[in-house]
């Protein structure tokens, strides 16, 4: 017996059940062809010149028949619920401790370093009894290592995280080690240039210039290695790596009686090795555990030019951000003071003040992490809940979320700064060495440094929005005027008044960064539906 072709009414019902609401006749045509209906069948059995004409009839019928509309929308709601269940973010009360811990864990290495220097009088690269000349050389090397690694960290995080979220673990490993290798090569080339520069221009002590290059090189290796854990979002392992490094320094210093500089180098390289080995183990394990047949088999990276072009804006922002964070220190170390032996001269009280301010940033980092991850977690579910006609409600929801995030962040910033001030004061009675480091200068730097760091970190909330929507240009536009204000004001005040007034330039730079990024973020949120659609 010959098979009977379904009627137009039956076709409409079938497409409504299987495909839900048909957005256009073209979608209906695609479904008809998947059912085996071609132009010949459309002509012979439905009296239409081709499949597209038949699809137009079915699409119009779906919109004109109540039962077809109801069937289609029931299918749409079922699919939407399935998608919502898949993308449903964790509940509020379970998310708060989780993401706050991740934010605090991100700042935990800094806290470990500070407490290490307070308790042991040395850390992974610092030492309480370094001479000022040696501290200057090591400080310059440390600052330069951050500047160089900042761009590579952003590149690794951006490209590696993209592959990680798609389950392409081998590609993630490849791209991470590609940029680590590129970073090592650039680090070595810059190190050679620095050696000859320090030899020709005595900006640091001639006796200590070798140490500046050595610490610059090994610390750059450390930041490049740790950036792979940053990519994996393994903040706790990040802290453990720092702890391992300090532990190695302690063993070689206390058990074997090594000098502090070689002990530092072994500790730094041990922490770097721990980070790289951890990354390899984690990605290899994930690759072997989840061999999804739907994923591409190829593990070949894109062409070199395409790979570099895809991360260039993020690399540039990473470089500029660390220039903003460390630029005021170099300005202060070259500012007006009663005594200096070299052009750059380490100022202990300034360093104490900025590290003190960084300690107070820990609670704010928790709030920042919470806001960033909740935002990214809610975009997809909210997009699924709202139709195109409800785009205004979609934007309004995120405006409200953004306002709540601002309030939470600045409340935690104030709590952190006040808590850090009184906590360090309280520690004086148990660690007398702290009293020697605290003076009017360090308190002054702490106050303005807290303003600068809290606003610079707040700006990362806006920057993460730009990055998430693939708009890195906006992040660069926000940070450039901040750098200009930071360097211009800091340079003038540190020359006309006194060196530690450089921190005022940093605070003003943080304000500019926050204001400009806020204005740009509000502009993006006003048209969030457009930016979101164009980024996916």
C-alpha positions as CSV (number, residue, x, y, z in Angstrom):
1,X,0.0,0.0,0.0
2,X,1.4,3.4,-1.0
3,X,2.4,5.8,1.8
4,X,0.1,8.8,2.2
5,X,1.7,12.3,2.3
6,X,0.4,14.3,5.3
7,X,-1.9,17.2,4.7
8,X,-0.8,20.8,5.2
9,X,-2.7,20.8,8.5
10,X,-0.8,17.7,9.6
11,X,2.5,19.1,8.5
12,X,1.8,22.3,10.5
13,X,1.0,20.3,13.6
14,X,4.1,18.0,13.2
15,X,6.4,21.0,12.7
16,X,4.9,22.7,15.7
17,X,5.4,19.7,17.9
18,X,9.0,19.0,16.7
19,X,10.4,22.5,16.1
20,X,8.2,24.8,18.3
21,X,7.6,28.3,17.1
22,X,8.8,28.8,13.5
23,X,10.7,32.1,13.4
24,X,10.4,32.4,9.6
25,X,9.3,30.5,6.4
26,X,13.0,29.7,5.9
27,X,13.1,27.7,9.2
28,X,10.0,25.9,8.1
29,X,11.6,25.1,4.7
30,X,14.6,23.5,6.4
31,X,12.4,21.3,8.5
32,X,10.3,20.3,5.5
33,X,13.5,19.2,3.6
34,X,14.6,17.2,6.6
35,X,11.3,15.3,6.3
36,X,12.1,14.5,2.7
37,X,9.8,16.9,1.1
38,X,11.3,18.5,-2.1
39,X,10.0,20.7,-4.9
40,X,8.5,17.8,-6.8
41,X,6.4,16.7,-3.8
42,X,5.4,20.3,-3.1
43,X,4.1,20.6,-6.7
44,X,2.4,17.2,-7.0
45,X,0.8,16.8,-3.6
46,X,0.4,20.4,-2.2
47,X,-0.1,22.5,-5.3
48,X,2.9,24.8,-4.5
49,X,5.6,25.7,-7.0
50,X,8.4,24.8,-4.6
51,X,9.3,23.9,-1.0
52,X,9.7,27.6,0.0
53,X,6.2,28.4,-1.1
54,X,4.9,25.4,0.9
55,X,7.0,26.6,3.9
56,X,5.4,30.1,3.7
57,X,1.9,28.5,3.8
58,X,2.8,26.4,6.8
59,X,4.4,29.4,8.7
60,X,1.3,31.6,8.0
61,X,-1.0,28.7,9.1
62,X,0.9,28.3,12.4
63,X,0.3,32.0,13.1
64,X,-3.3,31.8,12.1
65,X,-4.5,28.6,13.9
66,X,-4.9,28.7,17.6
67,X,-4.2,25.0,18.2
68,X,-1.0,25.2,16.1
69,X,0.2,28.3,18.0
70,X,-0.5,26.5,21.3
71,X,1.3,23.4,20.3
72,X,4.3,25.4,19.1
73,X,4.6,27.5,22.2
74,X,4.3,24.4,24.4
75,X,7.3,23.0,22.6
76,X,9.1,26.3,23.0
77,X,8.4,26.4,26.7
78,X,9.6,22.8,27.1
79,X,12.9,23.6,25.3
80,X,13.3,26.8,27.2
81,X,12.9,24.9,30.5
82,X,15.5,22.3,29.5
83,X,17.9,25.0,28.5
84,X,17.2,26.9,31.8
85,X,17.8,23.8,33.9
86,X,21.1,23.3,32.1
87,X,22.3,26.9,32.6
88,X,20.7,27.5,36.1
89,X,23.4,29.2,38.2
90,X,23.9,28.1,41.9
91,X,21.6,29.5,44.5
92,X,22.5,32.7,46.2
93,X,23.4,31.3,49.6
94,X,25.6,28.6,48.1
95,X,27.2,31.0,45.7
96,X,28.2,33.7,48.2
97,X,30.7,31.6,50.3
98,X,32.0,29.9,47.2
99,X,32.8,32.9,45.1
100,X,33.9,35.0,48.1
101,X,36.4,32.2,48.9
102,X,37.6,32.3,45.3
103,X,38.1,36.1,45.5
104,X,39.9,35.9,48.8
105,X,42.0,32.9,47.6
106,X,43.0,35.1,44.6
107,X,44.5,37.6,47.1
108,X,45.7,34.9,49.5
109,X,49.3,34.6,47.9
110,X,49.8,38.3,48.7
111,X,48.6,37.8,52.3
112,X,50.9,34.7,52.6
113,X,53.8,36.8,51.5
114,X,53.1,39.6,53.9
115,X,52.7,37.3,56.9
116,X,55.8,35.4,55.9
117,X,57.9,38.5,56.0
118,X,56.4,39.4,59.3
119,X,56.9,36.0,61.0
120,X,60.1,34.8,59.3
121,X,61.5,38.1,58.3
122,X,61.7,36.8,54.7
123,X,59.3,35.6,52.0
124,X,59.7,34.1,48.5
125,X,61.7,37.1,47.3
126,X,61.9,39.7,50.1
127,X,64.1,39.9,53.2
128,X,63.9,42.1,56.2
129,X,67.6,42.7,56.4
130,X,68.4,43.5,52.8
131,X,70.4,46.7,52.4
132,X,68.6,49.6,50.7
133,X,70.8,49.2,47.6
134,X,70.0,45.5,47.3
135,X,66.3,46.0,48.1
136,X,66.3,48.7,45.3
137,X,67.8,46.3,42.7
138,X,65.4,43.5,43.7
139,X,62.5,45.8,43.8
140,X,63.2,47.1,40.3
141,X,63.6,43.5,39.1
142,X,60.3,42.5,40.7
143,X,58.3,45.4,39.2
144,X,59.7,44.7,35.8
145,X,58.8,41.1,36.0
146,X,55.2,42.0,36.8
147,X,55.1,44.4,33.8
148,X,56.4,41.8,31.4
149,X,54.2,38.9,32.7
150,X,51.0,40.9,32.9
151,X,50.4,40.8,29.2
152,X,51.2,37.1,28.8
153,X,48.9,36.3,31.8
154,X,46.0,37.9,30.0
155,X,46.8,36.1,26.8
156,X,47.0,32.7,28.5
157,X,43.8,33.4,30.5
158,X,41.8,34.6,27.5
159,X,42.7,31.9,24.9
160,X,43.3,29.1,27.3
161,X,40.0,29.6,29.1
162,X,38.2,29.6,25.8
163,X,39.4,26.1,25.0
164,X,38.9,25.0,28.6
165,X,35.2,25.9,28.5
166,X,34.7,24.0,25.3
167,X,36.3,20.9,26.8
168,X,39.3,21.1,24.5
169,X,41.9,20.3,27.2
170,X,44.8,19.4,24.9
171,X,44.4,22.6,23.0
172,X,44.2,24.5,26.3
173,X,47.5,22.9,27.4
174,X,49.1,23.7,24.1
175,X,48.1,27.3,24.0
176,X,49.1,27.8,27.6
177,X,52.6,26.4,27.0
178,X,52.9,28.3,23.7
179,X,52.5,31.6,25.5
180,X,54.6,30.4,28.5
181,X,57.4,29.6,26.0
182,X,56.9,32.9,24.2
183,X,57.1,34.6,27.6
184,X,60.3,32.9,28.6
185,X,61.9,33.9,25.2
186,X,60.8,37.5,25.6
187,X,61.9,37.5,29.3
188,X,65.4,36.3,28.3
189,X,65.7,38.9,25.5
190,X,64.6,41.7,27.8
191,X,66.9,40.4,30.5
192,X,69.9,40.7,28.2
193,X,68.9,44.3,27.3
194,X,68.4,45.2,31.0
195,X,71.9,43.9,31.9
196,X,73.6,46.1,29.4
197,X,71.3,49.0,30.3
198,X,72.1,48.7,34.0
199,X,75.8,48.5,33.1
200,X,75.6,51.7,31.0
201,X,73.3,53.7,33.2
202,X,73.7,53.3,37.0
203,X,70.0,53.6,37.9
204,X,70.7,50.9,40.5
205,X,73.9,50.0,42.4
206,X,76.6,48.6,40.1
207,X,77.3,45.9,42.7
208,X,73.6,44.8,42.8
209,X,72.7,45.1,39.1
210,X,73.2,41.4,38.5
211,X,70.6,40.7,41.2
212,X,68.1,43.0,39.6
213,X,68.3,40.9,36.4
214,X,68.3,37.5,38.2
215,X,65.2,38.3,40.3
216,X,63.6,39.8,37.2
217,X,64.2,36.6,35.2
218,X,63.2,34.1,37.9
219,X,60.1,36.0,39.0
220,X,59.0,36.4,35.4
221,X,59.2,32.6,35.1
222,X,57.1,32.3,38.3
223,X,54.4,34.7,37.1
224,X,54.2,32.9,33.7
225,X,53.9,29.5,35.4
226,X,51.3,30.7,37.9
227,X,49.2,32.2,35.0
228,X,48.4,28.7,33.9
229,X,46.8,28.0,37.3
230,X,45.0,31.4,36.9
231,X,43.7,30.2,33.6
232,X,42.4,27.0,35.2
233,X,40.8,29.1,38.0
234,X,42.6,27.1,40.6
235,X,43.1,29.9,43.1
236,X,43.9,27.6,46.0
237,X,46.7,25.8,44.0
238,X,48.0,29.3,43.2
239,X,48.4,29.9,46.9
240,X,49.8,26.5,47.6
241,X,52.5,27.1,44.9
242,X,53.5,30.3,46.8
243,X,53.5,28.3,50.1
244,X,55.6,25.6,48.5
245,X,58.1,28.2,47.4
246,X,58.4,29.8,50.8
247,X,58.7,26.4,52.4
248,X,61.7,25.6,50.1
249,X,63.3,28.9,51.0
250,X,62.8,28.0,54.7
251,X,64.4,24.6,54.3
252,X,67.5,25.8,52.4
253,X,67.8,28.9,54.7
254,X,67.2,27.3,58.1
255,X,68.2,23.7,57.6
256,X,71.1,24.0,55.2
257,X,72.3,27.5,56.1
258,X,72.2,28.9,52.6
259,X,72.4,32.6,51.9
260,X,69.1,34.2,51.3
261,X,69.6,35.0,47.6
262,X,70.3,31.5,46.4
263,X,67.5,30.2,48.7
264,X,65.2,32.6,47.1
265,X,66.0,31.4,43.6
266,X,65.5,27.7,44.5
267,X,62.2,28.6,46.2
268,X,61.0,30.7,43.2
269,X,61.9,28.0,40.7
270,X,60.3,25.3,42.9
271,X,57.0,27.3,43.0
272,X,57.1,27.7,39.2
273,X,57.7,24.0,38.7
274,X,54.9,23.1,41.0
275,X,52.5,25.4,39.0
276,X,53.5,23.9,35.7
277,X,53.3,20.3,36.8
278,X,49.9,20.9,38.4
279,X,48.6,22.4,35.2
280,X,49.9,19.4,33.1
281,X,48.4,16.9,35.6
282,X,45.0,18.6,35.7
283,X,44.6,19.1,32.0
284,X,45.8,15.5,31.2
285,X,43.4,14.1,33.7
286,X,40.5,16.1,32.4
287,X,41.4,15.1,28.8
288,X,41.5,11.4,29.6
289,X,38.3,11.5,31.7
290,X,36.1,13.3,29.2
291,X,36.7,12.2,25.7
292,X,33.6,13.6,24.2
293,X,33.1,12.3,20.6
294,X,31.3,15.5,19.7
295,X,34.4,17.5,20.2
296,X,36.9,18.2,17.4
297,X,39.6,15.6,17.1
298,X,42.2,18.2,15.9
299,X,44.5,19.6,18.5
300,X,46.3,22.0,16.1
301,X,46.5,25.6,17.2
302,X,45.4,28.4,14.8
303,X,48.0,30.1,12.6
304,X,50.6,32.2,14.5
305,X,49.3,35.5,13.1
306,X,45.7,34.7,14.0
307,X,46.6,33.5,17.5
308,X,48.6,36.7,18.2
309,X,45.9,38.9,16.7
310,X,43.2,37.3,18.8
311,X,45.0,38.1,22.1
312,X,46.8,41.3,21.3
313,X,44.3,43.7,22.9
314,X,44.1,41.6,26.1
315,X,47.9,41.4,26.2
316,X,48.1,45.2,25.9
317,X,45.6,45.7,28.7
318,X,47.5,43.3,31.0
319,X,50.6,45.3,30.4
320,X,49.0,48.7,31.0
321,X,47.2,47.5,34.1
322,X,50.4,46.4,35.8
323,X,52.0,49.7,34.7
324,X,49.2,51.4,36.6
325,X,49.6,49.2,39.7
326,X,53.4,49.5,39.9
327,X,54.1,52.8,38.2
328,X,53.7,54.9,41.4
329,X,56.4,52.9,43.2
330,X,59.0,53.6,40.5
331,X,58.0,57.3,40.6
332,X,58.3,57.4,44.4
333,X,61.7,55.6,44.3
334,X,63.0,58.3,42.0
335,X,61.2,61.2,43.8
336,X,62.4,64.0,46.1
337,X,64.2,62.7,49.2
338,X,67.0,63.8,51.5
339,X,69.3,61.0,50.6
340,X,69.8,58.6,47.7
341,X,72.8,56.7,46.3
342,X,71.4,55.9,42.9
343,X,68.8,57.3,40.6
344,X,66.2,54.7,41.8
345,X,66.3,54.3,45.6
346,X,64.0,51.9,47.5
347,X,61.8,53.6,50.1
348,X,60.9,51.1,52.8
349,X,58.1,53.1,54.3
350,X,56.4,53.6,50.9
351,X,56.6,49.8,50.3
352,X,55.1,49.1,53.7
353,X,52.2,51.5,53.0
354,X,51.2,50.0,49.7
355,X,51.5,46.4,50.9
356,X,49.4,47.3,53.9
357,X,46.8,48.7,51.6
358,X,46.9,45.5,49.5
359,X,46.2,43.5,52.6
360,X,43.0,45.5,53.2
361,X,41.9,44.6,49.6
362,X,41.2,40.9,50.4
363,X,37.5,41.3,51.4
364,X,36.8,43.5,48.3
365,X,38.4,40.9,46.0
366,X,35.9,38.4,47.4
367,X,33.0,40.7,46.5
368,X,34.6,41.3,43.1
369,X,34.9,37.6,42.3
370,X,31.3,37.1,43.4
371,X,30.0,39.8,41.2
372,X,32.0,38.8,38.1
373,X,31.0,35.1,38.3
374,X,27.4,35.8,39.2
375,X,27.1,38.1,36.2
376,X,28.5,35.6,33.8
377,X,26.4,32.9,35.3
378,X,23.1,34.8,35.0
379,X,23.5,36.2,31.5
380,X,22.5,33.0,29.7
381,X,19.5,32.2,31.9
382,X,18.2,35.7,31.8
383,X,18.6,35.8,28.0
384,X,16.5,32.6,27.8
385,X,13.7,34.0,30.0
386,X,13.2,37.2,28.0
387,X,11.9,37.5,24.4
388,X,13.1,40.1,22.0
389,X,10.2,42.3,22.9
390,X,11.3,42.1,26.5
391,X,14.8,43.4,25.9
392,X,14.1,46.4,28.2
393,X,13.3,44.0,31.1
394,X,16.5,42.1,30.3
395,X,18.6,45.2,30.6
396,X,16.8,46.4,33.7
397,X,17.5,43.2,35.5
398,X,21.3,43.6,34.9
399,X,21.2,47.2,35.9
400,X,19.7,46.2,39.2
401,X,22.3,43.5,39.6
402,X,25.1,45.9,38.8
403,X,23.9,48.4,41.4
404,X,23.8,45.7,44.1
405,X,27.3,44.6,43.1
406,X,28.7,48.2,43.4
407,X,27.2,48.6,46.9
408,X,28.5,45.2,48.0
409,X,32.0,45.9,46.6
410,X,32.5,49.3,48.2
411,X,31.1,48.1,51.6
412,X,33.6,45.3,51.6
413,X,36.4,47.7,50.5
414,X,35.7,49.9,53.5
415,X,35.5,47.0,55.9
416,X,38.8,45.6,54.5
417,X,40.7,48.9,54.7
418,X,39.5,49.6,58.3
419,X,40.1,46.0,59.3
420,X,43.6,46.0,57.9
421,X,44.5,49.2,59.6
422,X,43.6,48.0,63.1
423,X,44.8,44.5,62.5
424,X,48.3,45.6,61.7
425,X,48.3,48.0,64.6
426,X,47.2,45.1,66.9
427,X,50.0,42.9,65.6
428,X,52.6,45.4,66.8
429,X,52.3,44.0,70.3
430,X,53.2,40.5,69.2
431,X,55.7,41.3,66.4
432,X,57.9,44.3,67.5
433,X,59.6,44.6,64.1
434,X,56.3,46.0,62.7
435,X,56.6,49.1,64.9
436,X,59.9,50.0,63.2
437,X,58.2,49.9,59.8
438,X,55.1,51.9,60.7
439,X,55.4,55.7,60.6
440,X,53.5,58.7,59.3
441,X,54.7,58.1,55.8
442,X,53.5,54.5,55.7
443,X,50.1,55.5,57.2
444,X,49.8,58.3,54.5
445,X,50.7,55.8,51.7
446,X,48.2,53.3,53.2
447,X,45.3,55.7,53.1
448,X,45.8,56.9,49.6
449,X,47.0,53.5,48.4
450,X,43.7,51.9,49.8
451,X,41.8,54.4,47.7
452,X,43.8,53.7,44.6
453,X,43.8,49.9,44.9
454,X,40.1,49.6,45.7
455,X,39.1,51.8,42.7
456,X,41.6,50.0,40.4
457,X,40.2,46.6,41.5
458,X,36.6,47.9,41.2
459,X,37.4,48.9,37.6
460,X,38.1,45.2,36.9
461,X,34.4,44.5,37.4
462,X,33.7,46.8,34.4
463,X,36.7,45.4,32.5
464,X,35.4,41.9,33.0
465,X,32.1,43.0,31.4
466,X,34.0,44.4,28.4
467,X,36.1,41.2,28.0
468,X,33.0,39.0,28.4
469,X,31.3,40.9,25.6
470,X,34.5,40.8,23.5
471,X,35.1,44.6,23.8
472,X,38.7,44.8,25.0
473,X,39.1,48.2,23.3
474,X,36.8,49.7,25.9
475,X,39.1,48.5,28.7
476,X,42.1,50.1,27.0
477,X,40.2,53.3,26.5
478,X,39.4,53.4,30.2
479,X,42.9,52.7,31.5
480,X,44.9,55.1,29.3
481,X,43.6,58.4,30.8
482,X,44.1,56.8,34.3
483,X,47.8,56.1,33.4
484,X,48.3,59.7,32.2
485,X,46.8,61.2,35.4
486,X,48.8,58.7,37.6
487,X,52.1,59.5,36.0
488,X,51.6,63.2,35.5
489,X,50.3,64.0,39.0
490,X,52.6,61.5,40.7
491,X,55.7,62.8,39.0
492,X,55.0,66.4,39.7
493,X,54.1,66.0,43.3
494,X,57.0,63.6,44.0
495,X,59.4,66.2,42.6
496,X,57.9,69.4,44.0
497,X,56.8,68.1,47.5
498,X,58.2,64.8,48.6
499,X,58.6,61.3,47.1
500,X,55.7,59.6,48.9
501,X,53.2,62.0,47.4
502,X,53.5,59.8,44.3
503,X,50.7,57.8,45.9
504,X,48.3,60.7,45.4
505,X,48.8,60.3,41.7
506,X,48.0,56.6,42.0
507,X,44.8,57.4,43.9
508,X,43.7,59.9,41.3
509,X,44.6,57.5,38.5
510,X,42.4,54.9,40.2
511,X,39.5,57.4,40.4
512,X,39.9,58.2,36.7
513,X,40.0,54.5,35.8
514,X,36.9,53.8,37.9
515,X,34.9,56.8,36.5
516,X,35.8,56.2,32.8
517,X,35.2,52.5,33.0
518,X,31.9,53.1,34.9
519,X,30.7,55.5,32.2
520,X,31.6,53.0,29.5
521,X,30.0,50.1,31.4
522,X,26.7,52.0,31.9
523,X,26.7,52.7,28.1
524,X,27.2,49.0,27.5
525,X,24.5,48.0,30.0
526,X,22.1,50.4,28.3
527,X,22.4,48.4,25.1
528,X,23.3,45.0,26.7
529,X,21.0,43.0,24.4
530,X,22.8,44.3,21.4
531,X,26.3,43.8,22.8
532,X,25.5,40.4,24.0
533,X,24.0,39.3,20.7
534,X,26.9,40.6,18.7
535,X,29.5,38.9,21.0
536,X,28.0,35.3,20.7
